[in-house]
């Protein structure tokens, strides 16, 4: 990280009205930890605005970083249509409570346009936080739906392309079309500042005409206290006894090509009959959970893959510290090449050697830390790198010992918060107190 000015230059607190896409109360560390615990230390308070999730009940007043305004619920049938209206009401509540110094929107389209207009009306800065290329995500979903056949029973003339007559596809196509024009022609060019996920994302947006000096990369990090290996109790699951445990920590999804992990295990099993891939996590939807379990059964890997499902963090980390190697395959392409995956940094923080493929952020982490191996996303290459670590204790030990200090120096949220706070004070300080 670049050297930051002393905290002493920050002379007064600032308040941010922050509209987020994820359910509230926040679970993601780059919201819950960064803004809830770290930013207040630098005089940056946050009024969170968004929709509720499953853990909403009784927790609206539990946000330690400022205030929380939960309006609507993501499980509502018309949540996607009502969200901008809910966010507008939440923004009003935030304004009446704290008179924020700026409005910030994360990974939303209609609400970003709303926030931009509100900021201009109130004559305060507007900031966009891009943790994911949401427009490209909509387009990928549109293209995936276009490749599917219409539901059984549909009757349309043969001269029509029936793919484009499906309501879901029409909706996704329209959303992708409108979102591209709103985000890239209106929101980003007009934003006073843009926080991006990685150096690669900043380079990509620069190629689209966004000024480099108006962007700050904030890669994914970890909570230093939560990922201190000394404080983690290893899992006592007997299924791990006597096995060569390889770890995958996080989401399972078809878009992430998670069945790639199973192909890696097929290669590993030939050389290490006692290998066990522990997937600590699960898919977000029922159909994808069934897809992954069917893929495991179809390959005959029931004895070599343990899918734990979602676990509390303490239990998940208990499984993680039983692993000898951590895997982080991320598909190459416009959606993920600009990402900053968390799992590789988590492995390194726990002292677990990592095997990752060559998306830009992961390649940089492996090169700078020396705590793992970087290979192309090919099953045989991943298996060979994993076997190399399993069979070379000295190499594995060198990787394991390098990971934690590198993460503590570069990728914990107390480190990242200092640079983010400096950016806010540069953006907001010239505006002066009060509105």
DAZIBEL-V282319 format. One record per residue. N is the residue number from 1. RES is the residue in three letters. SS is DSSP state (H for helix, E for strand, L for the rest). PHI is phi in radians with two decimals (999 if undefined). PSI is psi in degrees with one decimal (* if undefined). Layout:
BEGIN
n=N res=RES ss=SS phi=PHI psi=PSI
n=N res=RES ss=SS phi=PHI psi=PSI
END
This chain:
BEGIN
n=1 res=UNK ss=L phi=999 psi=146.5
n=2 res=UNK ss=L phi=-1.25 psi=153.7
n=3 res=UNK ss=L phi=-1.19 psi=139.0
n=4 res=UNK ss=L phi=-1.94 psi=150.6
n=5 res=UNK ss=L phi=-1.09 psi=161.5
n=6 res=UNK ss=L phi=-1.09 psi=147.7
n=7 res=UNK ss=H phi=-1.11 psi=-20.5
n=8 res=UNK ss=H phi=-1.06 psi=-20.8
n=9 res=UNK ss=H phi=-1.32 psi=-12.9
n=10 res=UNK ss=L phi=-1.52 psi=106.2
n=11 res=UNK ss=L phi=-1.68 psi=-15.7
n=12 res=UNK ss=L phi=-2.65 psi=153.7
n=13 res=UNK ss=L phi=-1.31 psi=153.1
n=14 res=UNK ss=E phi=-2.11 psi=155.9
n=15 res=UNK ss=E phi=-2.20 psi=136.4
n=16 res=UNK ss=E phi=-2.05 psi=130.3
n=17 res=UNK ss=E phi=-1.56 psi=115.0
n=18 res=UNK ss=E phi=-2.09 psi=106.9
n=19 res=UNK ss=E phi=-1.55 psi=121.9
n=20 res=UNK ss=L phi=-2.04 psi=156.2
n=21 res=UNK ss=L phi=-1.52 psi=-34.3
n=22 res=UNK ss=L phi=-1.28 psi=158.1
n=23 res=UNK ss=L phi=-1.13 psi=149.4
n=24 res=UNK ss=E phi=-1.86 psi=147.4
n=25 res=UNK ss=L phi=-1.08 psi=150.8
n=26 res=UNK ss=L phi=-1.26 psi=143.5
n=27 res=UNK ss=L phi=-1.96 psi=-26.8
n=28 res=UNK ss=L phi=-1.16 psi=135.7
n=29 res=UNK ss=H phi=-1.14 psi=-31.4
n=30 res=UNK ss=H phi=-1.32 psi=-0.5
n=31 res=UNK ss=H phi=-1.99 psi=-56.4
n=32 res=UNK ss=H phi=-1.09 psi=-45.7
n=33 res=UNK ss=L phi=-1.47 psi=-49.1
n=34 res=UNK ss=H phi=-1.09 psi=-50.4
n=35 res=UNK ss=H phi=-1.61 psi=-26.3
n=36 res=UNK ss=H phi=-1.45 psi=-32.5
n=37 res=UNK ss=H phi=-2.00 psi=-41.3
n=38 res=UNK ss=H phi=-1.54 psi=-45.3
n=39 res=UNK ss=H phi=-1.09 psi=-35.5
n=40 res=UNK ss=H phi=-1.02 psi=-25.4
n=41 res=UNK ss=H phi=-1.15 psi=-21.2
n=42 res=UNK ss=H phi=-1.86 psi=16.3
n=43 res=UNK ss=L phi=1.34 psi=24.3
n=44 res=UNK ss=E phi=-2.02 psi=109.8
n=45 res=UNK ss=E phi=-1.80 psi=153.8
n=46 res=UNK ss=E phi=-2.25 psi=129.0
n=47 res=UNK ss=E phi=-1.74 psi=99.8
n=48 res=UNK ss=E phi=-1.33 psi=136.5
n=49 res=UNK ss=E phi=-2.26 psi=131.9
n=50 res=UNK ss=E phi=3.03 psi=-169.3
n=51 res=UNK ss=E phi=-1.74 psi=155.5
n=52 res=UNK ss=E phi=-1.36 psi=158.4
n=53 res=UNK ss=L phi=-2.12 psi=-164.2
n=54 res=UNK ss=L phi=-1.12 psi=-28.6
n=55 res=UNK ss=L phi=-1.69 psi=24.2
n=56 res=UNK ss=L phi=-1.20 psi=-40.1
n=57 res=UNK ss=L phi=-0.96 psi=126.3
n=58 res=UNK ss=L phi=1.30 psi=9.1
n=59 res=UNK ss=L phi=-2.08 psi=7.8
n=60 res=UNK ss=L phi=-1.12 psi=-28.5
n=61 res=UNK ss=L phi=-1.70 psi=11.6
n=62 res=UNK ss=L phi=-1.70 psi=10.4
n=63 res=UNK ss=L phi=-1.44 psi=117.5
n=64 res=UNK ss=L phi=-1.47 psi=-7.1
n=65 res=UNK ss=L phi=-1.63 psi=1.5
n=66 res=UNK ss=E phi=2.70 psi=-111.0
n=67 res=UNK ss=E phi=-2.29 psi=160.0
n=68 res=UNK ss=E phi=-2.29 psi=132.5
n=69 res=UNK ss=E phi=-2.21 psi=96.4
n=70 res=UNK ss=E phi=-1.61 psi=113.9
n=71 res=UNK ss=E phi=-2.21 psi=117.2
n=72 res=UNK ss=E phi=1.45 psi=179.6
n=73 res=UNK ss=E phi=-2.49 psi=138.4
n=74 res=UNK ss=L phi=-1.17 psi=-16.4
n=75 res=UNK ss=L phi=-1.52 psi=-2.9
n=76 res=UNK ss=L phi=-1.11 psi=143.3
n=77 res=UNK ss=L phi=-1.02 psi=-35.8
n=78 res=UNK ss=L phi=-1.95 psi=33.8
n=79 res=UNK ss=H phi=-1.03 psi=-40.6
n=80 res=UNK ss=H phi=-1.13 psi=-30.5
n=81 res=UNK ss=H phi=-1.46 psi=-35.1
n=82 res=UNK ss=H phi=-1.50 psi=-17.4
n=83 res=UNK ss=H phi=-0.94 psi=-45.3
n=84 res=UNK ss=H phi=-1.05 psi=-37.5
n=85 res=UNK ss=H phi=-1.18 psi=-43.4
n=86 res=UNK ss=H phi=-1.05 psi=-43.4
n=87 res=UNK ss=H phi=-1.13 psi=-36.2
n=88 res=UNK ss=H phi=-1.09 psi=-42.3
n=89 res=UNK ss=H phi=-1.18 psi=-42.0
n=90 res=UNK ss=H phi=-1.09 psi=-37.9
n=91 res=UNK ss=H phi=-1.13 psi=-38.3
n=92 res=UNK ss=H phi=-1.10 psi=-44.4
n=93 res=UNK ss=H phi=-1.06 psi=-42.0
n=94 res=UNK ss=H phi=-1.10 psi=-41.0
n=95 res=UNK ss=H phi=-1.14 psi=-43.4
n=96 res=UNK ss=H phi=-1.16 psi=-30.2
n=97 res=UNK ss=H phi=-1.42 psi=-42.3
n=98 res=UNK ss=H phi=-2.26 psi=-5.8
n=99 res=UNK ss=L phi=0.80 psi=65.2
n=100 res=UNK ss=L phi=-1.07 psi=153.1
n=101 res=UNK ss=L phi=-1.45 psi=-15.9
n=102 res=UNK ss=E phi=-2.77 psi=165.4
n=103 res=UNK ss=E phi=-2.01 psi=131.1
n=104 res=UNK ss=E phi=-2.22 psi=136.9
n=105 res=UNK ss=E phi=-2.20 psi=137.8
n=106 res=UNK ss=E phi=-2.02 psi=118.2
n=107 res=UNK ss=L phi=0.95 psi=31.6
n=108 res=UNK ss=L phi=-2.10 psi=156.0
n=109 res=UNK ss=L phi=-1.84 psi=-67.2
n=110 res=UNK ss=H phi=-1.06 psi=-41.3
n=111 res=UNK ss=H phi=-1.20 psi=-27.3
n=112 res=UNK ss=H phi=-1.16 psi=-42.8
n=113 res=UNK ss=H phi=-1.12 psi=-40.5
n=114 res=UNK ss=H phi=-1.06 psi=-46.8
n=115 res=UNK ss=H phi=-1.11 psi=-38.8
n=116 res=UNK ss=H phi=-1.08 psi=-46.1
n=117 res=UNK ss=H phi=-1.11 psi=-40.9
n=118 res=UNK ss=H phi=-1.12 psi=-41.9
n=119 res=UNK ss=H phi=-1.11 psi=-41.1
n=120 res=UNK ss=H phi=-1.18 psi=-38.1
n=121 res=UNK ss=H phi=-1.11 psi=-39.9
n=122 res=UNK ss=H phi=-1.51 psi=-6.7
n=123 res=UNK ss=L phi=1.05 psi=47.9
n=124 res=UNK ss=L phi=-2.24 psi=160.4
n=125 res=UNK ss=E phi=-1.14 psi=150.3
n=126 res=UNK ss=E phi=-2.01 psi=131.5
n=127 res=UNK ss=E phi=-2.19 psi=137.5
n=128 res=UNK ss=E phi=-1.98 psi=134.7
n=129 res=UNK ss=E phi=-1.95 psi=110.1
n=130 res=UNK ss=E phi=-1.83 psi=101.7
n=131 res=UNK ss=L phi=-1.66 psi=-10.1
n=132 res=UNK ss=L phi=-2.74 psi=140.2
n=133 res=UNK ss=L phi=-1.29 psi=83.9
n=134 res=UNK ss=H phi=-1.08 psi=-35.6
n=135 res=UNK ss=H phi=-1.10 psi=-47.6
n=136 res=UNK ss=H phi=-1.12 psi=-30.1
n=137 res=UNK ss=H phi=-1.14 psi=-42.8
n=138 res=UNK ss=H phi=-1.09 psi=-41.2
n=139 res=UNK ss=H phi=-1.18 psi=-37.0
n=140 res=UNK ss=H phi=-1.14 psi=-40.0
n=141 res=UNK ss=H phi=-1.13 psi=-42.2
n=142 res=UNK ss=H phi=-1.02 psi=-46.9
n=143 res=UNK ss=H phi=-1.17 psi=-35.9
n=144 res=UNK ss=H phi=-1.14 psi=-41.8
n=145 res=UNK ss=H phi=-1.17 psi=-35.4
n=146 res=UNK ss=H phi=-1.14 psi=-23.2
n=147 res=UNK ss=L phi=-1.48 psi=-5.2
n=148 res=UNK ss=L phi=-1.65 psi=156.5
n=149 res=UNK ss=L phi=-1.43 psi=154.0
n=150 res=UNK ss=L phi=-1.09 psi=154.2
n=151 res=UNK ss=L phi=-1.03 psi=150.6
n=152 res=UNK ss=L phi=-1.01 psi=143.5
n=153 res=UNK ss=L phi=1.67 psi=-9.2
n=154 res=UNK ss=L phi=-1.28 psi=137.6
n=155 res=UNK ss=L phi=-2.12 psi=121.8
n=156 res=UNK ss=L phi=-2.47 psi=154.2
n=157 res=UNK ss=L phi=-1.03 psi=147.0
n=158 res=UNK ss=L phi=-1.12 psi=-27.9
n=159 res=UNK ss=L phi=-1.31 psi=-5.0
n=160 res=UNK ss=L phi=-1.71 psi=143.5
n=161 res=UNK ss=L phi=-1.38 psi=102.5
n=162 res=UNK ss=H phi=-1.14 psi=-18.8
n=163 res=UNK ss=H phi=-1.01 psi=-38.2
n=164 res=UNK ss=H phi=-1.52 psi=5.9
n=165 res=UNK ss=H phi=-1.69 psi=-5.0
n=166 res=UNK ss=L phi=-1.36 psi=130.7
n=167 res=UNK ss=H phi=-0.97 psi=-43.3
n=168 res=UNK ss=H phi=-1.06 psi=-42.4
n=169 res=UNK ss=H phi=-1.18 psi=-41.0
n=170 res=UNK ss=H phi=-1.05 psi=-43.5
n=171 res=UNK ss=H phi=-1.10 psi=-45.0
n=172 res=UNK ss=H phi=-1.17 psi=-38.8
n=173 res=UNK ss=H phi=-1.12 psi=-41.4
n=174 res=UNK ss=H phi=-1.18 psi=-42.0
n=175 res=UNK ss=H phi=-1.11 psi=-41.5
n=176 res=UNK ss=H phi=-1.11 psi=-42.5
n=177 res=UNK ss=H phi=-1.10 psi=-49.0
n=178 res=UNK ss=H phi=-1.21 psi=-41.5
n=179 res=UNK ss=H phi=-1.05 psi=-40.9
n=180 res=UNK ss=H phi=-1.06 psi=-40.9
n=181 res=UNK ss=H phi=-1.31 psi=-34.6
n=182 res=UNK ss=H phi=-1.22 psi=-48.4
n=183 res=UNK ss=H phi=-1.26 psi=-49.4
n=184 res=UNK ss=H phi=-1.55 psi=-17.7
n=185 res=UNK ss=H phi=-1.84 psi=-23.9
n=186 res=UNK ss=H phi=-2.03 psi=-56.9
n=187 res=UNK ss=H phi=-1.24 psi=-58.3
n=188 res=UNK ss=H phi=-1.12 psi=-44.1
n=189 res=UNK ss=H phi=-1.08 psi=-30.0
n=190 res=UNK ss=H phi=-1.58 psi=-14.6
n=191 res=UNK ss=L phi=-1.13 psi=141.2
n=192 res=UNK ss=L phi=-1.26 psi=-28.0
n=193 res=UNK ss=E phi=-2.75 psi=153.2
n=194 res=UNK ss=E phi=-2.29 psi=122.1
n=195 res=UNK ss=E phi=-1.59 psi=131.0
n=196 res=UNK ss=E phi=-2.11 psi=166.4
n=197 res=UNK ss=L phi=-1.39 psi=-27.0
n=198 res=UNK ss=L phi=-2.77 psi=167.8
n=199 res=UNK ss=H phi=-1.07 psi=-37.8
n=200 res=UNK ss=H phi=-1.11 psi=-38.3
n=201 res=UNK ss=H phi=-1.18 psi=-38.5
n=202 res=UNK ss=H phi=-1.11 psi=-42.2
n=203 res=UNK ss=H phi=-1.10 psi=-40.3
n=204 res=UNK ss=H phi=-1.13 psi=-46.9
n=205 res=UNK ss=H phi=-1.17 psi=-31.5
n=206 res=UNK ss=H phi=-1.09 psi=-37.8
n=207 res=UNK ss=H phi=-1.17 psi=-18.4
n=208 res=UNK ss=L phi=-1.61 psi=1.3
n=209 res=UNK ss=L phi=1.84 psi=3.4
n=210 res=UNK ss=L phi=-1.48 psi=128.2
n=211 res=UNK ss=L phi=-1.09 psi=132.3
n=212 res=UNK ss=H phi=-1.06 psi=-36.8
n=213 res=UNK ss=H phi=-1.25 psi=-10.6
n=214 res=UNK ss=H phi=-1.68 psi=12.7
n=215 res=UNK ss=E phi=-2.21 psi=141.6
n=216 res=UNK ss=E phi=-2.23 psi=118.4
n=217 res=UNK ss=E phi=-1.29 psi=133.8
n=218 res=UNK ss=L phi=-2.27 psi=90.6
n=219 res=UNK ss=L phi=-1.21 psi=164.7
n=220 res=UNK ss=L phi=-1.21 psi=143.7
n=221 res=UNK ss=L phi=-2.30 psi=-165.5
n=222 res=UNK ss=E phi=-2.34 psi=159.1
n=223 res=UNK ss=L phi=-1.40 psi=114.2
n=224 res=UNK ss=L phi=-1.01 psi=-40.5
n=225 res=UNK ss=L phi=-1.20 psi=-43.5
n=226 res=UNK ss=L phi=-1.16 psi=-31.3
n=227 res=UNK ss=L phi=-1.82 psi=25.4
n=228 res=UNK ss=L phi=-1.42 psi=109.9
n=229 res=UNK ss=H phi=-1.01 psi=-31.9
n=230 res=UNK ss=H phi=-1.10 psi=-24.7
n=231 res=UNK ss=H phi=-1.73 psi=8.8
n=232 res=UNK ss=L phi=-1.79 psi=131.4
n=233 res=UNK ss=L phi=-1.55 psi=117.5
n=234 res=UNK ss=L phi=-1.06 psi=146.0
n=235 res=UNK ss=L phi=-1.11 psi=141.9
n=236 res=UNK ss=L phi=-1.72 psi=17.1
n=237 res=UNK ss=L phi=-1.03 psi=120.5
n=238 res=UNK ss=H phi=-1.19 psi=-19.8
n=239 res=UNK ss=H phi=-1.16 psi=-14.6
n=240 res=UNK ss=H phi=-1.58 psi=-12.7
n=241 res=UNK ss=L phi=-1.13 psi=129.3
n=242 res=UNK ss=L phi=1.30 psi=10.1
n=243 res=UNK ss=L phi=-1.86 psi=154.1
n=244 res=UNK ss=E phi=-1.57 psi=97.1
n=245 res=UNK ss=E phi=-1.49 psi=126.4
n=246 res=UNK ss=E phi=-2.04 psi=139.4
n=247 res=UNK ss=E phi=-1.99 psi=140.8
n=248 res=UNK ss=E phi=-2.26 psi=123.8
n=249 res=UNK ss=E phi=-2.02 psi=115.5
n=250 res=UNK ss=L phi=2.35 psi=-156.1
n=251 res=UNK ss=L phi=-1.28 psi=146.9
n=252 res=UNK ss=E phi=-1.97 psi=131.1
n=253 res=UNK ss=L phi=-2.81 psi=150.6
n=254 res=UNK ss=L phi=-1.13 psi=-35.9
n=255 res=UNK ss=L phi=-1.13 psi=-25.3
n=256 res=UNK ss=L phi=-1.59 psi=0.9
n=257 res=UNK ss=L phi=0.95 psi=48.1
n=258 res=UNK ss=L phi=-1.14 psi=-20.3
n=259 res=UNK ss=L phi=-1.21 psi=-11.0
n=260 res=UNK ss=H phi=-0.98 psi=-37.2
n=261 res=UNK ss=H phi=-1.01 psi=-36.9
n=262 res=UNK ss=H phi=-1.21 psi=-35.6
n=263 res=UNK ss=H phi=-1.15 psi=-35.2
n=264 res=UNK ss=H phi=-1.11 psi=-42.0
n=265 res=UNK ss=H phi=-1.13 psi=-36.8
n=266 res=UNK ss=H phi=-1.01 psi=-41.7
n=267 res=UNK ss=H phi=-1.19 psi=-42.2
n=268 res=UNK ss=H phi=-1.13 psi=-38.3
n=269 res=UNK ss=H phi=-1.05 psi=-32.1
n=270 res=UNK ss=H phi=-1.14 psi=-34.2
n=271 res=UNK ss=H phi=-1.70 psi=-31.5
n=272 res=UNK ss=L phi=-2.23 psi=88.7
n=273 res=UNK ss=L phi=-1.04 psi=-22.3
n=274 res=UNK ss=L phi=-1.73 psi=16.9
n=275 res=UNK ss=E phi=-1.18 psi=143.3
n=276 res=UNK ss=E phi=-2.40 psi=115.8
n=277 res=UNK ss=E phi=-1.49 psi=118.5
n=278 res=UNK ss=E phi=-1.78 psi=113.1
n=279 res=UNK ss=E phi=-1.69 psi=105.4
n=280 res=UNK ss=E phi=-1.64 psi=96.7
n=281 res=UNK ss=L phi=2.57 psi=-164.5
n=282 res=UNK ss=L phi=-2.96 psi=-178.8
n=283 res=UNK ss=E phi=-1.49 psi=154.1
n=284 res=UNK ss=L phi=-1.33 psi=-18.3
n=285 res=UNK ss=L phi=-2.25 psi=158.9
n=286 res=UNK ss=H phi=-1.10 psi=-41.1
n=287 res=UNK ss=H phi=-1.15 psi=-36.2
n=288 res=UNK ss=H phi=-1.32 psi=-30.3
n=289 res=UNK ss=H phi=-1.12 psi=-42.6
n=290 res=UNK ss=H phi=-1.15 psi=-38.5
n=291 res=UNK ss=H phi=-1.02 psi=-45.4
n=292 res=UNK ss=H phi=-1.20 psi=-41.7
n=293 res=UNK ss=H phi=-1.19 psi=-34.8
n=294 res=UNK ss=H phi=-1.15 psi=-39.5
n=295 res=UNK ss=H phi=-1.13 psi=-38.2
n=296 res=UNK ss=H phi=-1.11 psi=-46.6
n=297 res=UNK ss=H phi=-1.15 psi=-40.4
n=298 res=UNK ss=H phi=-1.10 psi=-29.6
n=299 res=UNK ss=L phi=-1.60 psi=-0.7
n=300 res=UNK ss=L phi=1.16 psi=38.3
n=301 res=UNK ss=L phi=-1.90 psi=20.7
n=302 res=UNK ss=L phi=-0.99 psi=-32.0
n=303 res=UNK ss=L phi=-1.46 psi=-11.6
n=304 res=UNK ss=L phi=-2.06 psi=0.1
n=305 res=UNK ss=E phi=-2.30 psi=126.8
n=306 res=UNK ss=E phi=-2.01 psi=112.4
n=307 res=UNK ss=E phi=-1.79 psi=107.2
n=308 res=UNK ss=L phi=-1.37 psi=-22.4
n=309 res=UNK ss=L phi=1.35 psi=-179.0
n=310 res=UNK ss=L phi=-1.24 psi=135.5
n=311 res=UNK ss=L phi=-2.28 psi=156.0
n=312 res=UNK ss=L phi=-1.02 psi=153.4
n=313 res=UNK ss=H phi=-1.00 psi=-41.8
n=314 res=UNK ss=H phi=-1.06 psi=-43.1
n=315 res=UNK ss=H phi=-1.19 psi=-39.7
n=316 res=UNK ss=H phi=-1.08 psi=-44.6
n=317 res=UNK ss=H phi=-1.21 psi=-26.7
n=318 res=UNK ss=H phi=-1.09 psi=-39.6
n=319 res=UNK ss=H phi=-1.20 psi=-40.5
n=320 res=UNK ss=H phi=-1.04 psi=-42.8
n=321 res=UNK ss=L phi=-1.28 psi=-5.4
n=322 res=UNK ss=L phi=-1.49 psi=-6.7
n=323 res=UNK ss=L phi=-1.52 psi=151.4
n=324 res=UNK ss=L phi=-1.66 psi=-28.7
n=325 res=UNK ss=E phi=-2.50 psi=142.9
n=326 res=UNK ss=E phi=-1.96 psi=135.8
n=327 res=UNK ss=E phi=-1.84 psi=137.4
n=328 res=UNK ss=E phi=-2.43 psi=75.7
n=329 res=UNK ss=L phi=-1.51 psi=124.8
n=330 res=UNK ss=L phi=-2.19 psi=119.4
n=331 res=UNK ss=L phi=-0.99 psi=139.5
n=332 res=UNK ss=L phi=-1.32 psi=149.3
n=333 res=UNK ss=L phi=2.57 psi=175.2
n=334 res=UNK ss=L phi=-1.17 psi=-23.6
n=335 res=UNK ss=L phi=-1.29 psi=-41.8
n=336 res=UNK ss=L phi=-1.87 psi=-16.6
n=337 res=UNK ss=L phi=-1.10 psi=-25.0
n=338 res=UNK ss=L phi=-1.72 psi=8.7
n=339 res=UNK ss=L phi=-1.49 psi=169.5
n=340 res=UNK ss=L phi=-2.28 psi=86.8
n=341 res=UNK ss=L phi=-1.09 psi=140.8
n=342 res=UNK ss=H phi=-1.44 psi=-34.0
n=343 res=UNK ss=H phi=-1.07 psi=-38.5
n=344 res=UNK ss=H phi=-1.09 psi=-43.3
n=345 res=UNK ss=H phi=-1.13 psi=-36.3
n=346 res=UNK ss=H phi=-1.13 psi=-43.2
n=347 res=UNK ss=H phi=-1.00 psi=-48.2
n=348 res=UNK ss=H phi=-1.12 psi=-38.4
n=349 res=UNK ss=H phi=-1.08 psi=-32.1
n=350 res=UNK ss=L phi=-1.53 psi=1.1
n=351 res=UNK ss=L phi=1.32 psi=29.4
n=352 res=UNK ss=L phi=-1.85 psi=121.0
n=353 res=UNK ss=E phi=-1.02 psi=137.8
n=354 res=UNK ss=E phi=-1.90 psi=147.4
n=355 res=UNK ss=E phi=-2.08 psi=118.1
n=356 res=UNK ss=E phi=-2.34 psi=156.2
n=357 res=UNK ss=L phi=-1.62 psi=-179.3
n=358 res=UNK ss=L phi=-1.67 psi=39.0
n=359 res=UNK ss=L phi=-1.19 psi=152.6
n=360 res=UNK ss=H phi=-0.95 psi=-46.1
n=361 res=UNK ss=H phi=-1.14 psi=-42.4
n=362 res=UNK ss=H phi=-1.17 psi=-41.2
n=363 res=UNK ss=H phi=-1.05 psi=-39.3
n=364 res=UNK ss=H phi=-1.19 psi=-41.7
n=365 res=UNK ss=H phi=-1.07 psi=-46.0
n=366 res=UNK ss=H phi=-1.11 psi=-43.6
n=367 res=UNK ss=H phi=-1.14 psi=-44.6
n=368 res=UNK ss=H phi=-1.27 psi=-35.6
n=369 res=UNK ss=H phi=-1.55 psi=-31.7
n=370 res=UNK ss=L phi=1.14 psi=25.7
n=371 res=UNK ss=L phi=-1.86 psi=20.3
n=372 res=UNK ss=E phi=-3.11 psi=-166.4
n=373 res=UNK ss=E phi=-2.17 psi=139.1
n=374 res=UNK ss=E phi=-1.98 psi=124.2
n=375 res=UNK ss=L phi=-2.41 psi=164.6
n=376 res=UNK ss=L phi=-1.13 psi=158.0
n=377 res=UNK ss=L phi=-1.41 psi=75.2
n=378 res=UNK ss=L phi=-2.28 psi=135.2
n=379 res=UNK ss=H phi=-0.99 psi=-43.8
n=380 res=UNK ss=H phi=-1.15 psi=-40.0
n=381 res=UNK ss=H phi=-1.14 psi=-41.6
n=382 res=UNK ss=H phi=-1.12 psi=-42.4
n=383 res=UNK ss=H phi=-1.12 psi=-42.2
n=384 res=UNK ss=H phi=-1.11 psi=-42.8
n=385 res=UNK ss=H phi=-1.14 psi=-39.9
n=386 res=UNK ss=H phi=-1.13 psi=-44.8
n=387 res=UNK ss=H phi=-1.09 psi=-36.4
n=388 res=UNK ss=H phi=-1.05 psi=-42.0
n=389 res=UNK ss=H phi=-1.26 psi=-37.1
n=390 res=UNK ss=H phi=-1.17 psi=-31.1
n=391 res=UNK ss=H phi=-1.75 psi=-6.7
n=392 res=UNK ss=L phi=-2.11 psi=86.5
n=393 res=UNK ss=H phi=-1.03 psi=-33.3
n=394 res=UNK ss=H phi=-1.19 psi=-43.3
n=395 res=UNK ss=H phi=-1.09 psi=-45.5
n=396 res=UNK ss=H phi=-1.07 psi=-40.5
n=397 res=UNK ss=H phi=-1.16 psi=-39.4
n=398 res=UNK ss=H phi=-1.11 psi=-43.5
n=399 res=UNK ss=H phi=-1.11 psi=-43.6
n=400 res=UNK ss=H phi=-1.09 psi=-39.7
n=401 res=UNK ss=H phi=-1.35 psi=-22.0
n=402 res=UNK ss=H phi=-1.43 psi=-26.2
n=403 res=UNK ss=H phi=-1.10 psi=-57.5
n=404 res=UNK ss=H phi=-1.00 psi=-46.1
n=405 res=UNK ss=H phi=-1.14 psi=-34.0
n=406 res=UNK ss=H phi=-1.16 psi=-42.7
n=407 res=UNK ss=H phi=-1.11 psi=-43.1
n=408 res=UNK ss=H phi=-1.07 psi=-31.4
n=409 res=UNK ss=H phi=-1.47 psi=-22.5
n=410 res=UNK ss=H phi=-2.27 psi=-28.2
n=411 res=UNK ss=L phi=-2.30 psi=23.7
n=412 res=UNK ss=E phi=-1.62 psi=156.4
n=413 res=UNK ss=H phi=-1.24 psi=-21.4
n=414 res=UNK ss=H phi=-1.21 psi=-30.8
n=415 res=UNK ss=H phi=-1.29 psi=-48.9
n=416 res=UNK ss=H phi=-1.08 psi=-34.8
n=417 res=UNK ss=H phi=-1.08 psi=-33.2
n=418 res=UNK ss=H phi=-1.11 psi=-42.9
n=419 res=UNK ss=H phi=-1.25 psi=-39.0
n=420 res=UNK ss=H phi=-1.12 psi=-43.4
n=421 res=UNK ss=H phi=-1.09 psi=-40.0
n=422 res=UNK ss=H phi=-1.07 psi=-40.9
n=423 res=UNK ss=H phi=-1.09 psi=-43.9
n=424 res=UNK ss=H phi=-1.08 psi=-43.2
n=425 res=UNK ss=H phi=-1.19 psi=-29.9
n=426 res=UNK ss=H phi=-1.22 psi=-37.1
n=427 res=UNK ss=H phi=-1.30 psi=-42.3
n=428 res=UNK ss=H phi=-1.67 psi=-29.8
n=429 res=UNK ss=H phi=-0.98 psi=-41.2
n=430 res=UNK ss=H phi=-1.11 psi=-17.1
n=431 res=UNK ss=H phi=-1.33 psi=-23.9
n=432 res=UNK ss=L phi=1.36 psi=163.2
n=433 res=UNK ss=L phi=-1.29 psi=149.5
n=434 res=UNK ss=L phi=1.38 psi=159.4
n=435 res=UNK ss=L phi=-2.25 psi=*
END
